[in-house]
Amino acid sequence: MAHDPNEHDPSERDLSEHDDDGGNRRGALIGLAIAAVLVIAGIYLVNALRNQAKMEDCLMSGRSNCAPIDIPTHK
């Protein structure tokens, strides 16, 4: 049984496939971080638009005390 020098040993191939895990994991983590930032920004934007809509609804109904001012009490 002659060993062909061009034929790769299966154990060597397995090692070379696992060498790239660091780069793949780094790319996935960067993608996850970008997705998390987009989700947080989206939640903030939805809340800001909801508050603005409430203010506009109040003003359109003719009220003048739509944005109460918080005055700190001194004791």
C-alpha positions, 0 to 999 in steps of 0.5 A: 500500500503506497501512500500518495504524497498529494493526498491529505491526512484527514487529521490535518484537514480537521485542524486547518478547518478549525484554525479560522474559528477566531475570525468567524466568531469575531465577525459574528460578535461585531454583527451582534453588536451592530444589531444590538445598537440598532435595536436600542436606537430603534427603541429610543426613537419609538419612545421619542416619537410616542412622547412627541405624538402625545404632546401634539395630541394634547396641544391639538385638543386645545389645552395649554398645560401639556408639558407640566414644569417640575418645580423642585420643592425646598424644605 
